[in-house]
Amino acid sequence: MIGCWFKQSHRAENRWVQPLVETYHAVSTASVDELWLKVTNLADMSWHPIIASTNVPQGLIPKPGLIYKAFTRLLPIFPVQIFVERVLPRQLLSIRVLALPGVEEHITYRVESTLCGTQVSYSVTLRGWLSPLVWSLTRRYAARVAAELAQAAEEADPNSVPSLKPSTRRSAYPDLFAAIALSLGLGTLLSQMPQSPMF
C-alpha cells in the first residue's frame, strides 16, 4: 500500500439530526480488478477490521437487494444484517447496515484508477440518536478499512509491487544482544585503563 491515505469528515446539517459522514482513502499498487475482487468477495472478509465473517457462500456476486448476515469482531455472538443497495462493477459498492433501531448506517466502497495508483475509498454515514455511541466504538476500526483493503489486494495481486514500509519487528533476544554489547564495551574500557599494583 502506498503511504498516501487521508480522511475527510463533515457533518451535514439537518433539522432533526446531524448525520456523521467520514471518508477514508488509500492508494494501492494493486490493480482495479484485484481491489474490486476483494471488495465484492463477501465470503472472505478476513482482511476487514470490523467484520469477522459472513454467511455469504463462496462465489456469490453481490447485487442490489441482497441481504446477508455478518458477524463483527466487537460482538461476534450477535450478527447484523447488511443490505446491498447499489453496485457499479469495478467502481462502487453501497450497502446499508441494519444493526440497531436507533442508528442508520450506510457504507460505500469506491475503486478508481489514478496517477498514483488505484485508490479505494471507504465512506461511512451514520444517522440516529445512537450514532455517537456507535461511532465511538467503531471509529478506530473504520479508519483502518481502506488501508487494510489496499494491503490485502496487494498481497493477492501477483503483479503488484510490494510497498516499502519500515520494519517494526523487534529482536527475539534484545536482552542477550544488549548484554553482549555491554560486556564488549566494558572489556574494551577495562583493557585501556592503567594497571595499578595489587597489595
Secondary structure per residue as TSV (DSSP state, phi and psi in degrees):
chain	resnum	aa	ss	phi	psi
A	1	M	-	360.0	130.5
A	2	I	E	-73.9	136.8
A	3	G	E	-80.0	55.6
A	4	C	E	-136.4	75.4
A	5	W	E	-114.1	152.3
A	6	F	E	-149.4	171.3
A	7	K	E	-129.0	143.0
A	8	Q	E	-121.9	141.4
A	9	S	E	-146.8	145.1
A	10	H	E	-161.6	160.4
A	11	R	E	-116.2	116.0
A	12	A	-	-74.9	145.7
A	13	E	-	-88.0	138.8
A	14	N	-	-147.0	152.5
A	15	R	S	-67.1	-31.6
A	16	W	S	-104.8	-43.0
A	17	V	-	-134.4	164.9
A	18	Q	-	-117.7	97.2
A	19	P	-	-61.5	143.1
A	20	L	E	-95.7	127.2
A	21	V	E	-124.8	122.3
A	22	E	E	-127.0	136.5
A	23	T	E	-130.2	128.8
A	24	Y	E	-118.4	141.4
A	25	H	E	-124.9	148.4
A	26	A	E	-144.9	144.3
A	27	V	E	-110.1	129.7
A	28	S	E	-119.9	155.0
A	29	T	S	-86.2	-5.9
A	30	A	S	-72.7	160.3
A	31	S	-	-76.2	164.0
A	32	V	H	-59.9	-42.1
A	33	D	H	-61.8	-42.2
A	34	E	H	-69.4	-39.4
A	35	L	H	-65.3	-40.9
A	36	W	H	-65.4	-37.0
A	37	L	H	-62.8	-39.3
A	38	K	H	-66.7	-41.3
A	39	V	H	-64.5	-41.6
A	40	T	H	-92.4	-4.8
A	41	N	-	-83.6	79.5
A	42	L	T	-70.5	-15.7
A	43	A	T	-75.9	-23.1
A	44	D	-	-124.4	97.9
A	45	M	-	-112.5	28.5
A	46	S	T	-61.8	-23.0
A	47	W	T	-81.6	-16.0
A	48	H	-	-77.3	130.2
A	49	P	S	-69.6	-20.7
A	50	I	S	-106.8	-48.0
A	51	I	E	-87.8	126.3
A	52	A	E	-90.2	-42.0
A	53	S	E	-161.0	167.4
A	54	T	E	-136.9	172.0
A	55	N	S	-99.9	18.8
A	56	V	-	-79.6	128.4
A	57	P	-	-67.9	151.0
A	58	Q	T	-61.9	133.1
A	59	G	T	93.7	-7.6
A	60	L	-	-72.7	127.0
A	61	I	-	-91.1	124.3
A	62	P	-	-66.1	135.0
A	63	K	-	-133.0	156.0
A	64	P	T	-56.7	133.6
A	65	G	T	101.9	-13.8
A	66	L	-	-69.7	133.1
A	67	I	E	-120.5	128.5
A	68	Y	E	-140.6	167.5
A	69	K	E	-105.0	143.3
A	70	A	E	-131.7	143.1
A	71	F	E	-106.0	126.0
A	72	T	E	-90.2	160.5
A	73	R	S	-76.1	-21.6
A	74	L	S	-77.2	-45.1
A	75	L	S	-129.8	78.4
A	76	P	T	-68.2	-15.6
A	77	I	T	-79.8	-32.5
A	78	F	S	-105.2	111.3
A	79	P	-	-76.3	155.3
A	80	V	E	-115.7	151.0
A	81	Q	E	-93.8	140.1
A	82	I	E	-125.5	132.3
A	83	F	E	-113.7	123.2
A	84	V	E	-80.7	119.3
A	85	E	E	-95.0	-45.1
A	86	R	E	-147.4	140.2
A	87	V	E	-136.9	123.2
A	88	L	E	-117.6	108.6
A	89	P	T	-51.1	130.5
A	90	R	T	64.1	16.6
A	91	Q	T	-134.9	-53.7
A	92	L	E	-148.0	141.3
A	93	L	E	-135.1	120.4
A	94	S	E	-117.7	129.3
A	95	I	E	-132.4	159.6
A	96	R	E	-122.1	129.9
A	97	V	E	-94.5	123.1
A	98	L	E	-108.1	85.6
A	99	A	-	-109.3	-56.6
A	100	L	-	-128.0	149.4
A	101	P	T	-68.6	-20.0
A	102	G	T	-92.2	6.6
A	103	V	-	-147.4	142.2
A	104	E	E	-120.6	125.7
A	105	E	E	-126.0	126.2
A	106	H	E	-115.1	138.8
A	107	I	E	-129.7	136.2
A	108	T	E	-131.7	128.5
A	109	Y	E	-104.4	134.6
A	110	R	E	-127.9	138.9
A	111	V	E	-127.4	128.2
A	112	E	E	-151.0	150.7
A	113	S	E	-86.6	133.7
A	114	T	-	-130.6	176.0
A	115	L	S	-67.7	-27.2
A	116	C	S	-83.9	-16.0
A	117	G	S	144.5	-154.7
A	118	T	E	-96.7	121.5
A	119	Q	E	-98.0	133.0
A	120	V	E	-117.2	133.8
A	121	S	E	-117.7	140.3
A	122	Y	E	-125.7	111.8
A	123	S	E	-112.9	136.2
A	124	V	E	-124.2	130.7
A	125	T	E	-123.3	122.3
A	126	L	E	-117.4	133.5
A	127	R	E	-131.9	154.1
A	128	G	S	113.9	161.8
A	129	W	T	-70.8	-17.5
A	130	L	T	-91.9	-3.3
A	131	S	H	-59.5	-38.6
A	132	P	H	-61.5	-38.7
A	133	L	H	-67.9	-46.2
A	134	V	H	-61.2	-42.0
A	135	W	H	-67.6	-35.1
A	136	S	H	-65.1	-28.4
A	137	L	H	-85.7	-28.9
A	138	T	H	-110.0	-6.9
A	139	R	H	-59.0	-47.1
A	140	R	H	-68.1	-26.1
A	141	Y	H	-78.8	-41.0
A	142	A	H	-61.6	-33.3
A	143	A	H	-65.8	-16.4
A	144	R	H	-99.7	-8.3
A	145	V	H	-61.1	-51.7
A	146	A	H	-60.9	-43.3
A	147	A	H	-66.7	-41.7
A	148	E	H	-66.3	-37.8
A	149	L	H	-64.5	-43.6
A	150	A	H	-62.7	-42.0
A	151	Q	H	-67.3	-40.9
A	152	A	H	-63.6	-38.2
A	153	A	H	-67.1	-37.9
A	154	E	H	-64.9	-39.6
A	155	E	H	-68.5	-27.9
A	156	A	H	-88.8	-18.8
A	157	D	-	-90.8	114.5
A	158	P	T	-67.9	-20.6
A	159	N	T	-92.7	-1.0
A	160	S	-	-79.4	142.4
A	161	V	-	-88.3	122.4
A	162	P	-	-59.6	141.4
A	163	S	-	-74.3	145.3
A	164	L	-	-90.4	111.0
A	165	K	-	-123.5	144.3
A	166	P	-	-64.3	139.3
A	167	S	-	-72.3	135.2
A	168	T	-	-110.5	7.8
A	169	R	-	-74.7	129.9
A	170	R	-	-95.6	156.2
A	171	S	-	-64.2	142.7
A	172	A	S	-73.1	-19.0
A	173	Y	-	-130.7	62.4
A	174	P	H	-66.3	-35.2
A	175	D	H	-69.9	-37.0
A	176	L	H	-65.6	-45.5
A	177	F	H	-63.9	-38.7
A	178	A	H	-66.3	-38.8
A	179	A	H	-65.9	-41.2
A	180	I	H	-64.3	-45.7
A	181	A	H	-62.7	-39.9
A	182	L	H	-66.2	-41.8
A	183	S	H	-66.9	-38.2
A	184	L	H	-65.2	-40.7
A	185	G	H	-66.4	-41.2
A	186	L	H	-67.6	-37.3
A	187	G	H	-62.8	-43.0
A	188	T	H	-64.7	-40.7
A	189	L	H	-65.8	-42.7
A	190	L	H	-67.5	-34.2
A	191	S	H	-70.0	-23.6
A	192	Q	H	-90.0	-9.6
A	193	M	S	-78.9	143.4
A	194	P	-	-65.9	142.3
A	195	Q	-	-81.3	130.9
A	196	S	-	-105.7	146.8
A	197	P	-	-65.0	147.3
A	198	M	-	-97.4	133.8
A	199	F	-	-109.3	360.0
